[in-house]
Amino acid sequence: MKIAIAATLVASAAAFAPVRTTGFAGTNSALNAEDFLEAEPYWDQSTIPVNVWKNKAPFTGKVVSTKRIVGPKATGETCHIIIDHEGDFPYWEGQSWGVIPPGTREKDGKPHSVRLYSIASSRYGDDMTGKTGSLCVRRATYWCPELQAEDPAKKGICSNFLCDSQPGDELKMTGPAGKVMLMPEEDPKTDLIMVATGTGIAPYRGFIRRLFIEDTPAGRAYEGQAWLFLGVANSDALLYDDEWTEAKEKGGDKFRLDYAISREQENKKGGKMYVQDKVEEYADEIFTKLDSGAHIYFCGLKGMMPGIQDMLKSVCEEKDIDFDEWLKGLKKAKQWHVEVY
């Protein structure tokens, strides 16, 4: 999650469409245009599916693949999980899926509650058939200081279930949930500023694939700049960096990337470089973009937001701006998007 190396990196699902292999084993990408899951016009959000599948009547998806996507020195394990929904569970970029882990709670014998995960693929899925979706999940573990070891009794039930899943395993799912993190596509000149820690990268992967990797109406029309800030602990914890390289190659100046790598870089005060420190380095440019109608997104652990807001308050003070009024204005204009957990 954290410090910063400001590194700017340099579908139709027709049966006989030529394909190219992606970075994930077992998935293919159609070379034809991805346009068969679009609204009319493509930016119209009035028909977005919301909570089609509910806790009492969940959808049953099937795991296609589960792949560890961090290096050996990463702080914890993060997996990319591709799920087959056979086209019966459509969603839009920025929405979440609920997963109900199997079994019951020890304390009362009731079924486990649903856990929400931001969807990490575009609506077309990694194979671009429109029949799969992906999740980016960090295995939740608990280190017991007394035992000096991980306590399996306190591990995350759902994250471990997902990270341990095998091809063919069935998942009980709900949703799709949420409209907070949707992309504003009506004006193709809108700049997007995306701030993530760790697996908070998930919705932005869907955004970036839609705009730069896949051949979509939104991508063909886009004239703004999508600027991604990703905070992680060390270089081994970087997520999807090969895809950001491809997005840069295809998007040019329309895609911009800065990393904050907390255990390897220092901020201007000599401390660890967290994602808010990296954003602060570009405060003037970011404030100018927001004044011009850019949308800013925050996704990741809820602990990221106090540092973000303190940084923004400090910048506002330097600029003689009333922070509360400034933030109120962004929210009123629907330019401020937050999804933390």
C-alpha positions in Angstrom: 0.0 0.0 0.0 2.3 2.7 0.5 5.4 4.7 -0.6 6.2 6.1 -3.7 8.3 5.8 -6.6 6.7 8.1 -9.0 7.2 5.8 -11.9 5.5 6.9 -15.0 5.6 3.7 -17.0 6.9 3.9 -19.9 -15.1 -8.8 -28.8 -17.2 -9.7 -30.2 -17.1 -13.2 -28.8 -17.6 -14.8 -32.2 -16.5 -18.4 -32.2 -14.0 -17.9 -35.0 -12.6 -14.6 -34.0 -8.8 -14.5 -34.0 -7.5 -14.3 -30.4 -4.3 -13.3 -28.5 -3.2 -14.7 -25.2 -3.4 -12.4 -22.2 -1.2 -12.4 -19.1 -3.6 -14.9 -17.4 -3.4 -18.5 -18.2 -6.4 -20.0 -19.9 -7.9 -16.6 -21.1 -8.0 -15.2 -24.6 -8.8 -11.8 -26.0 -10.9 -11.3 -29.1 -9.4 -8.9 -31.5 -12.8 -7.7 -32.7 -14.4 -4.7 -31.2 -15.9 -5.1 -27.7 -19.3 -3.4 -28.2 -22.0 -6.1 -27.6 -22.6 -5.2 -23.9 -23.0 -1.5 -24.4 -25.9 0.8 -23.5 -27.4 3.0 -26.2 -25.8 5.4 -26.2 -22.8 3.7 -24.6 -22.5 6.3 -21.8 -26.2 6.0 -20.6 -26.2 4.7 -17.1 -30.0 4.4 -16.7 -30.0 0.6 -17.3 -27.1 -0.4 -15.1 -27.9 -3.7 -13.3 -28.0 -3.4 -9.5 -28.6 -6.2 -6.9 -30.0 -8.6 -9.5 -28.9 -11.5 -7.3 -29.6 -11.4 -3.6 -28.5 -13.1 -0.4 -31.6 -15.3 -0.2 -31.3 -16.2 -3.9 -27.7 -15.9 -4.9 -26.1 -16.7 -8.2 -23.8 -19.7 -8.6 -20.6 -18.8 -10.4 -17.7 -21.2 -11.2 -14.0 -20.5 -10.8 -12.0 -20.6 -14.0 -8.6 -19.9 -12.5 -6.9 -18.6 -9.4 -3.4 -17.1 -9.8 -1.0 -15.5 -7.3 0.0 -12.1 -8.8 2.6 -10.8 -6.4 6.3 -11.7 -5.9 7.8 -13.8 -3.1 8.7 -10.7 -1.0 5.3 -9.1 -1.1 3.6 -8.4 2.2 1.0 -11.1 2.0 -0.6 -13.0 -0.9 -2.8 -11.4 -3.5 -4.7 -13.5 -6.1 -6.5 -12.8 -9.4 -9.5 -15.0 -9.6 -11.5 -15.4 -12.9 -15.1 -16.5 -12.5 -17.4 -17.9 -15.1 -21.0 -16.4 -15.0 -22.1 -17.7 -18.4 -23.3 -14.2 -19.3 -26.0 -14.3 -16.6 -24.4 -11.9 -14.2 -23.7 -8.7 -16.2 -22.0 -5.7 -14.4 -20.4 -2.4 -15.2 -16.9 -1.2 -14.4 -16.7 0.1 -10.9 -19.3 -2.2 -9.4 -18.8 -5.0 -6.8 -19.7 -8.6 -6.5 -20.8 -10.2 -3.2 -19.4 -13.6 -2.3 -21.0 -15.8 0.4 -18.3 -18.2 1.8 -19.5 -21.8 2.5 -20.1 -23.1 5.9 -21.5 -21.5 9.1 -20.2 -19.2 11.8 -18.8 -20.9 14.9 -20.5 -18.4 17.3 -24.1 -19.1 16.3 -24.2 -21.7 13.5 -25.7 -19.2 11.0 -24.5 -18.9 7.4 -21.5 -16.6 6.8 -22.5 -13.1 5.7 -21.8 -11.8 2.2 -18.4 -10.1 1.5 -18.2 -7.4 -1.2 -15.3 -7.3 -3.6 -14.7 -4.7 -6.3 -14.8 -6.3 -9.7 -11.3 -6.2 -11.3 -12.3 -6.6 -15.0 -14.2 -4.8 -17.6 -17.8 -5.9 -18.3 -16.4 -8.1 -21.1 -14.2 -10.1 -18.7 -10.5 -11.0 -19.2 -11.5 -13.3 -22.1 -13.7 -10.6 -23.6 -16.6 -12.9 -24.1 -18.9 -11.1 -21.6 -19.2 -14.4 -19.7 -16.5 -14.0 -17.0 -15.5 -11.5 -14.4 -12.5 -11.2 -12.1 -11.7 -10.4 -8.5 -8.4 -9.2 -7.0 -8.2 -10.6 -3.4 -5.6 -10.4 -0.7 -5.5 -13.3 1.6 -6.4 -12.0 5.1 -4.3 -13.5 7.9 -3.6 -12.6 11.5 -0.2 -12.6 13.1 -0.4 -13.5 16.8 2.3 -11.7 18.8 2.0 -14.2 21.6 2.3 -17.3 19.4 4.8 -15.6 17.0 2.9 -17.2 14.2 -0.3 -16.8 12.2 -3.4 -17.8 14.0 -5.6 -19.8 11.7 -8.6 -19.2 13.9 -8.6 -15.5 13.0 -7.9 -15.8 9.3 -10.3 -14.1 6.8 -13.0 -16.7 6.0 -13.9 -15.5 2.5 -10.5 -14.2 1.3 -8.9 -17.6 2.2 -11.8 -19.5 0.6 -11.3 -17.5 -2.6 -7.5 -17.6 -2.7 -7.6 -21.4 -2.1 -10.3 -21.9 -4.8 -9.6 -24.3 -7.7 -11.0 -24.4 -11.3 -14.5 -25.7 -11.2 -15.3 -24.6 -7.6 -18.7 -23.0 -7.2 -19.2 -19.6 -5.6 -22.4 -18.2 -4.2 -22.6 -14.6 -5.4 -24.7 -11.5 -5.0 -25.0 -8.2 -6.8 -23.8 -6.4 -8.8 -23.6 -3.7 -6.2 -22.9 0.0 -6.2 -22.9 3.1 -8.4 -20.4 5.2 -6.5 -17.4 4.2 -8.6 -18.8 4.3 -12.1 -16.9 6.2 -14.8 -18.5 9.3 -16.3 -18.4 8.6 -20.0 -20.8 11.1 -21.4 -18.0 13.7 -21.8 -15.0 11.9 -23.3 -12.7 14.7 -22.3 -13.2 14.1 -18.6 -9.9 13.4 -16.7 -9.9 10.6 -14.2 -7.6 10.6 -11.1 -7.6 7.1 -9.5 -6.0 6.6 -6.1 -5.5 3.1 -4.8 -3.8 1.1 -2.1 -3.3 -2.6 -2.6 -6.3 -4.5 -3.9 -8.1 -1.1 -4.2 -6.6 -1.3 -7.7 -9.5 -3.6 -8.8 -12.0 -1.1 -10.2 -9.3 0.9 -11.9 -8.1 -2.2 -13.8 -11.7 -2.4 -15.3 -11.5 1.3 -16.2 -8.1 1.1 -17.8 -8.9 -2.1 -19.7 -12.1 -0.4 -21.1 -10.3 2.8 -22.1 -7.0 1.5 -23.4 -6.7 -2.3 -23.7 -10.1 -3.3 -25.2 -11.6 -1.9 -28.4 -14.7 -0.3 -26.8 -16.8 2.8 -27.8 -15.7 4.5 -24.6 -12.0 3.8 -25.4 -12.3 5.0 -29.0 -14.0 8.2 -27.9 -11.8 9.0 -24.9 -9.8 12.3 -25.1 -9.1 12.9 -21.4 -6.3 11.6 -19.2 -6.6 8.7 -16.8 -4.0 9.1 -14.0 -3.4 6.2 -11.7 -1.7 6.4 -8.3 -1.0 3.0 -6.7 0.4 2.6 -3.2 2.0 -0.7 -2.1 4.6 -1.8 0.5 7.4 -3.0 -1.8 8.1 -3.7 -5.5 7.0 -7.3 -5.2 3.6 -6.1 -4.2 2.9 -4.2 -7.4 -0.2 -5.3 -9.1 -0.9 -5.7 -12.8 2.2 -3.6 -13.7 2.6 -5.4 -17.1 -0.9 -4.3 -18.0 -0.1 -0.7 -17.1 2.8 -0.9 -19.5 0.5 -2.1 -22.3 -2.0 0.7 -21.4 0.8 3.3 -21.7 1.9 1.9 -25.0 -1.6 2.1 -26.4 -2.8 5.2 -24.6 0.3 7.4 -24.7 -0.2 10.6 -22.8 -3.9 9.7 -22.1 -2.6 7.2 -19.5 -0.4 8.2 -16.6 1.0 6.2 -13.7 2.7 6.9 -10.4 3.7 4.4 -7.8 4.1 5.0 -4.1 6.3 2.2 -2.6 6.4 2.8 1.1 9.3 0.5 2.1 11.6 1.6 -0.7 11.1 5.3 -1.1 11.0 8.4 1.0 8.6 11.4 0.9 9.8 15.0 0.9 10.0 15.0 4.7 12.3 11.9 4.8 9.5 9.5 5.9 8.0 6.6 4.1 6.3 7.4 0.8 2.6 6.7 1.1 0.1 7.2 -1.7 -1.1 10.5 -0.2 2.5 11.8 -0.3 2.8 10.9 -4.0 -0.5 12.7 -4.8 0.7 15.7 -2.8 3.7 16.0 -5.1 1.3 16.8 -8.0 -1.2 18.9 -5.9 -1.1 21.9 -8.1 -1.8 19.9 -11.3 -4.5 17.8 -9.6 -6.3 20.8 -8.1 -6.3 22.4 -11.6 -7.7 19.2 -13.1 -10.5 19.1 -10.5 -11.3 22.7 -11.1 -11.7 21.8 -14.7 -14.1 18.9 -14.0 -11.9 15.9 -13.4 -13.3 13.1 -11.3 -11.2 11.7 -8.4 -11.5 8.2 -7.1 -10.2 6.5 -3.9 -10.3 2.8 -3.3 -8.6 0.6 -0.8 -8.3 0.1 3.0 -10.3 2.7 4.9 -7.2 3.6 6.8 -6.0 5.4 3.7 -8.6 8.2 3.9 -7.5 10.1 7.0 -4.1 10.6 5.5 -5.6 11.6 2.2 -7.9 14.1 3.7 -5.2 15.6 6.0 -3.0 16.1 2.9 -5.8 17.7 0.9 -6.7 20.0 3.9 -3.0 21.1 4.1 -2.9 21.8 0.4 -6.1 23.8 0.6 -4.7 25.9 3.5 -1.6 26.7 1.4 -3.9 27.8 -1.5 -6.2 29.7 0.9 -9.1 27.5 0.0 -11.9 26.5 2.4 -11.4 22.7 2.4 -15.0 21.9 3.6 -16.5 24.1 0.9 -14.1 22.7 -1.7 -15.0 19.1 -0.9 -18.7 19.9 -0.7 -18.5 21.3 -4.2 -16.7 18.2 -5.6 -19.4 16.0 -4.0 -22.2 18.1 -5.3 -20.7 17.9 -8.8 -20.3 14.1 -8.4 -16.6 14.4 -8.9 -15.6 12.7 -5.6 -15.8 8.9 -5.5 -14.8 6.8 -2.4 -15.0 3.1 -1.8 -13.0 1.8 1.1 -13.2 -1.2 3.3 
